[in-house]
Amino acid sequence: MLGGGAVTVGVTLAARVSTPPMDVSMDQEAVTNGFLLAGAVAMLFGVAIIALAPEASDDPEAATPPPTTPSSSIHELTDLARTRASEANCAEVLRIGAHVRELDLAYYENTFATDREISACVEGAR
């Protein structure tokens, strides 16, 4: 995106400058040459950005980094399950547990299912 914009600016600057007439003073010719130089530099800069830009990956897993820690929603669900367990609403604890398991199996196995309050409620519901 940035490279294409620089190329566009370069082409626009170069196109706006016409060949000066023969009786142009040195100052106007310097300005014209300055615009041409600026346009050329902008075009080269844009081409370099486009050429050096990393290629986009078609692999959707490459764009999604692996989860490093459980999300706050999983923690909130775990807290909710503890609350429901303290209320003896074990059917709701089972439903929440199924959702947590879908979101993050490792978290479910290592944290949710091993929680003392939650596991006591789940065992009582079975």
Buried (B, 14 or more C-beta within 10 A) or exposed (E): EEBEEBBEBBBEBBEEBEEEEEEEEEEEEEBBEEBBEBBEBBBEBBBEBBEEEEEEEEEEEEEEEEEEEBEEEBBEBBEBBBBBBEEEBBEBBBEBBEEBBEBBEEBBEEBBBEBEBBBEBBEEBE
